[in-house]
Amino acid sequence: MQQVCLLTVVSLFVTSAQCKTPGLQTRITDRALEYATEVALDILSKQVTGQQIPDQHGQSGDVKFDITGMNVKQFTKPSSRVSLIQNVGLSWSTSGTGLAIHGDFKYKYRKGIIKISDHGSFDLKANGINFQVKIEIGMDGTGRPTMKAVGCSCNVGSADIKFHGGAAWIYNLFSGQLENKLKDMVGGGNGLPCKQLNTLIDVNGMKSLQKLPVTVQIAKRFLLDYRFLSKPSFQTKFMETYHKGEVYWNAVPVDAPFAAPPLLKSSDTSRMMYIWLSDYVFNTMSYNALKYNQLQYNVTNKDLPSGVLNTTCPQSTCIGKIIKSIGTKFPNTTVMLYMKSTSMPNMTVQNGSTVVNAAGDIVFFAQQPGGKYTYFLTLSATMSTTISLMIQNEKVFAKVLKLPISVTVKDSKIPVSSEGLNFIVKGIVSVFVEPKLNELGAAGFPLPVINSVHFTNTQLTVAKDTLLIATDLKYSG
């Protein structure tokens, strides 16, 4: 069961400590924790209501009694408070809980030659129930979060029992002991509320934490690593967490040879959650993409409209007409462009804009009879792409705003005019590159959240080296 006390928010991102600069950082505020406790109490109410209670047997003086068929008919939601404990985790306390329990009883009264036995039902109302539990939050050896309930306590203010059926005068002989026995079943560290809380946190909570995505595959080749650097950090009004935030080549997960830059500092706690996403995440992906030859592509007529790469055409829009030396030297064929990055694309976030700088070569080949290709031109290209970013469905999406590309001749076997270079940039490269970048941006970059938690009232701030997401949360379990 995914719905667990406090886990609703806490298990979103549980990490910390600054042994190295993180690629992703989160802040979970007291507003989020208070919201989580409200959700948790709703869940607890549903789980406790209808709960079966083990049969009880006892004796009071001359009366032996058996209590059977007990179940919780009503759970009154209490007021609650959650506080953060430095270096430990959370403390959750409630007051004013009420329980209504229905059950059956039978008794045997024997004194001398007098024997009486009877049966009936009863209703118990327990009020003023208060419970408190500490939740230790940490991490295991694999970088996943851990959660453990510690020191649960519960006490019952009052209990009132009403019997139905049987002889009324007999009740006075054992009702006091029965009330105490029933109060013991509710109160104490082993009572019904504490047993439910311990199960929710230690069993169901850990199952949900195991579903938290700490590594995510991207395009089947890359591995986005959201594992935790160390235990959480707790302040008065929030807990902060720190994630590795690095993208590896899936088959060879080795750290990139550069560190994440410092993240933007903020003291804001007006939203439930904050996520700092470093441009280190993108840059480690592009580093591995270059290293493992993923930033190269053969562009042919199938990638471009209307036979643009033909060397001979009746119209004036093919490459053989615009760059006449190509059409003269290689008539009645097509051109293939081999595009490859020569340096790692680098993303920088500054002055309210997100820019990706890239450089590469465009190598031209003419197809010959028999399927062979003849090399004739190499261009050097530089690109500084401005993109817009948005948050939707707990993912970061991107779209190209500006795509200025400049090219120069690096090596050539034919003469190339400036008009021809302009055609290559605007008519070929831009038409191909921009849709490819938008296709990648439309796929979305996943954030580490469980499926039942969604962002609402979300704001995205673009700052130096950092994307800062400020959001409230909604639970849809």
C-alpha positions in Angstrom: 0.0 0.0 0.0 1.6 3.3 -1.1 -0.3 5.6 1.2 1.6 5.9 4.4 1.9 8.3 7.2 4.1 11.3 6.3 5.5 9.3 3.4 3.2 11.1 1.1 5.7 14.0 1.1 8.8 12.8 2.9 9.5 10.0 0.5 9.6 12.3 -2.4 13.2 13.3 -1.8 15.0 12.1 1.3 18.8 12.8 1.3 21.4 15.2 2.4 24.8 16.3 3.4 27.3 18.1 1.5 30.2 15.7 1.0 30.1 17.0 -2.6 28.1 19.6 -4.5 24.8 18.0 -5.5 23.3 18.0 -9.0 19.9 18.2 -7.4 18.7 19.6 -4.1 15.3 19.7 -2.5 13.7 21.4 0.4 10.5 20.1 2.1 8.9 22.7 4.3 6.8 22.4 7.4 3.7 23.3 5.3 4.3 20.1 3.3 4.7 18.0 6.4 1.5 19.4 7.9 -0.3 18.6 4.7 1.2 15.1 4.8 -0.1 14.5 8.3 -3.6 15.4 7.3 -3.4 12.9 4.4 -1.9 10.4 6.8 -4.7 10.8 9.3 -7.3 10.2 6.6 -5.4 7.1 5.6 -5.1 6.0 9.2 -8.9 6.6 9.7 -9.7 4.3 6.8 -7.4 1.6 8.0 -8.4 1.6 11.6 -12.2 1.8 10.9 -13.4 -1.8 10.5 -10.2 -3.2 12.1 -10.7 -6.5 13.9 -9.4 -6.7 17.4 -8.3 -10.1 18.9 -10.6 -11.8 21.4 -10.1 -11.1 25.0 -10.7 -13.4 28.1 -10.6 -12.6 31.7 -11.9 -13.1 35.2 -13.0 -10.7 37.9 -13.8 -12.3 41.2 -16.6 -14.9 40.6 -17.1 -13.8 37.0 -15.4 -15.3 34.0 -15.9 -13.4 30.7 -15.1 -13.7 27.0 -15.0 -10.7 24.7 -15.3 -11.7 21.0 -16.1 -10.2 17.5 -14.6 -6.8 18.3 -14.1 -4.2 15.5 -13.6 -0.5 15.3 -16.8 1.2 14.1 -15.6 4.8 14.2 -12.3 6.8 14.2 -12.5 10.4 15.2 -9.8 12.4 13.4 -7.6 14.3 15.9 -5.7 17.5 15.6 -2.0 16.9 15.0 1.4 18.6 14.9 4.6 17.6 13.2 8.0 19.0 14.1 11.5 18.4 12.8 14.2 16.9 15.1 17.8 17.8 14.2 19.9 14.9 13.0 17.0 12.5 13.6 13.9 13.1 11.5 10.3 14.0 12.5 8.1 13.9 15.6 4.4 13.5 15.0 1.9 14.0 17.8 -1.9 14.1 17.9 -4.6 14.9 20.5 -8.3 14.4 20.7 -8.6 11.0 18.8 -11.8 9.1 19.5 -12.6 5.4 18.9 -15.9 3.5 19.0 -15.6 -0.3 19.3 -18.4 -2.8 19.1 -18.2 -6.4 20.3 -19.9 -9.4 21.9 -19.5 -10.8 25.4 -20.5 -13.8 27.4 -20.0 -14.5 31.1 -20.3 -17.1 33.7 -21.0 -16.2 37.3 -20.5 -18.9 39.9 -20.8 -18.4 43.7 -21.6 -21.4 45.8 -24.6 -23.2 44.3 -25.5 -20.1 42.3 -24.6 -20.3 38.6 -25.5 -17.7 36.0 -24.4 -17.4 32.4 -25.5 -15.0 29.7 -24.3 -13.1 26.7 -24.9 -9.9 24.8 -23.1 -7.1 23.0 -21.4 -3.9 24.1 -20.3 -0.5 22.7 -17.1 1.1 23.9 -16.3 4.7 23.3 -12.7 5.8 24.0 -12.0 9.5 24.0 -9.0 11.8 24.5 -6.6 9.4 22.8 -3.2 11.0 22.2 -0.4 9.4 20.4 3.2 10.4 19.5 5.7 8.8 17.3 9.2 9.7 16.0 10.2 8.9 12.5 13.9 8.3 11.8 14.9 9.1 8.2 18.1 8.0 6.8 19.6 6.1 3.8 20.9 2.6 3.2 24.1 1.4 1.6 22.6 1.7 -1.9 21.7 5.4 -1.6 18.0 4.8 -1.1 16.1 6.5 1.7 15.0 4.6 4.9 12.2 5.3 7.3 11.6 3.8 10.8 9.1 4.4 13.5 10.7 4.9 17.0 9.1 5.1 20.4 5.4 5.2 19.6 3.3 6.0 22.7 -0.4 6.3 23.2 -2.7 7.1 26.1 -6.4 7.0 26.5 -8.2 9.8 28.4 -11.5 8.1 29.1 -13.5 5.0 28.2 -17.2 4.5 28.5 -18.8 1.1 28.0 -22.5 0.2 27.5 -23.8 -3.3 27.6 -26.8 -4.7 25.7 -28.5 -7.9 26.9 -27.8 -9.9 30.1 -28.4 -9.1 33.7 -27.5 -5.5 34.5 -26.3 -6.2 38.1 -23.6 -8.7 36.8 -22.0 -6.0 34.7 -20.8 -4.2 37.9 -18.8 -7.2 38.8 -16.5 -7.1 35.8 -17.1 -3.9 33.8 -14.2 -2.0 35.5 -11.7 -4.7 34.6 -13.1 -5.0 31.1 -12.8 -1.3 30.6 -9.2 -1.4 31.7 -8.5 -4.3 29.4 -10.0 -2.5 26.5 -8.1 0.7 27.3 -4.9 -1.3 27.3 -5.7 -2.7 23.8 -5.9 0.9 22.6 -3.3 2.7 24.7 0.4 2.0 25.2 3.2 1.3 22.7 1.6 -2.0 21.7 -2.0 -0.6 21.4 -4.1 -0.5 18.2 -3.0 3.0 17.0 0.7 2.4 17.6 0.6 -1.0 15.9 -1.1 0.6 12.9 1.5 3.4 12.8 4.4 1.1 13.1 3.1 -1.1 10.2 2.4 1.9 8.1 5.8 3.4 8.5 8.1 0.3 8.8 6.3 -2.0 6.4 4.2 -0.1 4.0 6.4 3.0 4.2 9.5 1.1 3.1 7.6 -0.6 0.3 6.7 2.8 -1.1 10.3 4.1 -0.6 11.5 1.2 -2.7 9.3 2.5 -5.6 10.9 5.9 -5.4 12.9 6.3 -8.7 16.5 6.9 -7.7 17.8 5.9 -11.1 15.9 6.5 -14.4 16.8 5.2 -17.8 16.9 7.8 -20.6 16.7 6.6 -24.2 17.8 3.2 -23.1 21.5 4.4 -23.2 21.8 6.8 -20.3 21.2 6.4 -16.6 19.9 9.4 -14.6 21.2 9.0 -11.0 19.1 10.5 -8.3 20.7 8.5 -5.4 21.3 10.2 -2.2 24.7 11.5 -1.0 23.9 11.0 2.7 21.4 11.5 5.5 18.8 14.4 5.5 19.4 17.8 7.1 16.7 19.1 9.4 16.1 22.7 10.3 13.3 24.3 12.3 10.9 24.9 9.3 12.2 22.5 6.7 14.3 19.5 5.8 16.8 19.7 3.0 18.1 16.9 0.8 20.9 16.5 -1.7 21.0 14.1 -4.7 23.9 13.1 -6.9 22.0 14.4 -10.0 24.4 12.9 -12.6 23.7 11.2 -15.9 25.9 8.2 -16.8 26.4 6.1 -19.8 24.3 3.1 -18.8 26.8 0.4 -19.8 29.7 2.1 -18.1 28.6 4.3 -15.1 31.7 6.4 -14.4 31.7 9.8 -12.9 32.3 12.8 -15.2 35.6 14.6 -14.8 34.0 17.8 -13.6 32.0 18.8 -10.5 28.6 20.4 -10.2 28.7 24.2 -9.7 27.2 25.8 -6.5 23.5 26.0 -6.6 21.4 29.2 -6.1 20.8 30.0 -2.4 17.3 30.7 -1.2 15.7 31.1 2.2 12.1 30.9 0.9 9.7 28.5 2.7 6.3 29.8 1.4 5.7 26.7 -0.8 5.6 23.1 0.2 8.6 22.0 -1.8 11.6 23.4 -3.7 13.8 21.6 -6.2 17.2 23.0 -7.3 18.2 21.3 -10.6 21.8 22.1 -11.7 22.9 22.4 -15.3 25.4 19.7 -14.2 22.6 17.1 -14.9 22.4 18.1 -18.6 26.2 18.6 -19.0 27.0 15.1 -17.6 24.6 13.7 -20.1 26.1 15.6 -23.0 29.6 14.6 -21.8 28.7 10.9 -22.1 26.8 11.4 -25.3 30.0 12.8 -26.9 32.3 10.3 -25.3 30.2 7.3 -26.6 29.6 8.7 -30.1 25.9 9.6 -29.7 26.3 13.1 -31.1 26.6 12.2 -34.7 24.0 11.6 -37.4 23.9 11.0 -41.2 21.4 13.5 -42.7 19.9 12.3 -46.1 16.9 13.3 -48.2 14.6 11.3 -45.9 15.3 13.8 -43.2 14.6 16.9 -45.3 11.7 17.9 -47.5 11.4 18.1 -51.3 14.7 16.6 -52.4 16.8 19.4 -50.9 20.0 17.2 -51.1 19.6 16.4 -54.8 22.5 17.6 -57.0 20.2 17.9 -60.1 16.7 19.3 -60.0 14.3 21.3 -62.2 13.6 23.8 -59.5 16.1 26.1 -57.8 15.9 24.8 -54.2 18.2 21.8 -54.3 21.8 21.9 -53.2 23.1 21.3 -56.7 21.4 24.5 -57.9 22.4 26.7 -55.0 26.0 25.5 -54.9 26.6 25.0 -58.6 30.0 23.5 -58.2 28.3 20.5 -56.5 25.8 20.1 -59.2 28.5 20.3 -61.9 30.9 17.8 -60.2 28.3 15.3 -59.0 25.3 15.5 -61.3 22.2 13.3 -60.9 22.9 12.0 -57.4 22.3 13.0 -53.8 24.4 14.4 -51.0 24.7 13.0 -47.5 25.7 15.2 -44.5 27.6 13.6 -41.7 27.1 15.8 -38.6 29.1 15.3 -35.5 29.9 17.3 -32.4 33.5 18.2 -31.9 33.2 19.3 -28.3 30.7 18.7 -25.4 27.5 20.7 -25.7 27.4 22.9 -22.6 24.3 24.3 -20.9 24.5 27.5 -18.9 21.8 29.2 -17.0 22.2 32.9 -16.5 20.4 36.3 -16.8 17.1 34.6 -16.9 17.9 32.5 -20.0 19.0 28.9 -20.7 21.6 28.6 -23.4 23.1 25.5 -24.9 26.4 26.1 -26.7 27.6 23.5 -29.2 30.2 23.1 -31.9 30.7 20.4 -34.6 31.6 19.5 -38.1 29.3 19.0 -41.1 31.0 16.6 -43.6 29.6 16.3 -47.1 29.6 13.2 -49.3 28.2 12.6 -52.8 26.6 9.2 -53.4 28.2 7.4 -56.3 27.0 4.4 -58.4 27.2 1.2 -56.4 26.4 3.0 -53.1 29.8 4.5 -52.5 30.3 8.0 -51.2 32.8 10.6 -52.2 34.0 13.2 -49.7 34.1 16.8 -50.9 33.5 19.3 -48.1 33.8 19.9 -44.4 32.2 22.9 -42.5 32.8 23.9 -39.0 29.6 25.0 -37.2 28.9 26.7 -33.9 25.5 27.0 -32.3 24.2 29.0 -29.3 20.6 27.8 -28.7 18.3 29.7 -26.3 15.6 27.4 -24.9 12.5 27.9 -22.8 11.8 25.5 -19.9 8.5 24.5 -18.3 7.3 22.1 -15.7 4.4 19.8 -16.4 3.4 16.4 -15.0 6.4 16.4 -12.7 8.8 16.7 -15.7 11.0 19.5 -17.1 10.2 20.2 -20.8 12.2 22.4 -23.2 11.5 24.2 -26.5 13.9 26.1 -28.8 13.4 29.8 -28.9 16.4 30.9 -30.9 18.8 28.8 -33.0 21.6 31.0 -34.4 24.1 28.8 -36.4 27.3 30.0 -38.0 29.5 28.0 -40.4 32.9 28.3 -41.9 34.7 26.2 -44.4 37.2 23.9 -42.7 38.2 21.9 -45.8 36.9 21.8 -49.3 37.5 20.1 -52.7 35.1 22.5 -54.4 34.5 26.3 -54.4 31.7 27.3 -52.0 30.2 30.8 -52.0 28.8 32.7 -49.0 25.3 32.3 -50.6 25.9 28.5 -50.6 26.9 28.6 -46.9 23.8 30.6 -46.0 21.6 28.0 -47.8 23.2 25.2 -45.9 22.6 26.9 -42.6 19.0 28.1 -43.1 17.8 25.5 -45.6 19.3 22.4 -44.3 20.8 22.5 -40.8 18.1 24.6 -39.1 15.3 22.6 -40.7 16.9 19.4 -39.3 18.5 20.5 -36.0 15.6 22.5 -34.5 13.0 19.7 -34.9 15.4 17.2 -33.4 16.1 19.4 -30.4 12.4 20.1 -29.9 11.7 16.3 -30.1 14.2 15.8 -27.3 12.8 18.6 -25.2 9.2 17.3 -25.7 10.2 13.9 -24.2 10.6 15.6 -20.8 13.2 15.3 -18.1 11.8 13.2 -15.2 11.9 14.4 -11.6 12.2 11.9 -8.8 8.6 11.7 -7.4 6.3 8.9 -6.6 3.2 8.6 -8.8 0.6 9.6 -6.3 2.2 13.1 -5.6 1.6 15.9 -8.1 2.8 19.5 -8.4 0.4 22.4 -8.2 0.9 26.2 -8.1 4.3 25.7 -9.6 6.8 28.4 -10.3 10.1 28.0 -12.3 13.0 30.4 -11.7 16.0 30.4 -14.1 19.2 31.6 -12.3 22.9 31.1 -12.6 23.7 27.3 -13.1 20.3 26.5 -11.5 16.7 25.8 -12.3 14.7 26.4 -9.1 11.2 24.8 -9.0 8.9 26.1 -6.2 5.7 24.1 -5.9 2.9 23.1 -3.7 1.8 19.4 -3.6 -1.4 17.4 -4.1 -1.8 13.8 -3.1 -4.0 11.7 -5.3 -3.6 8.3 -3.7 
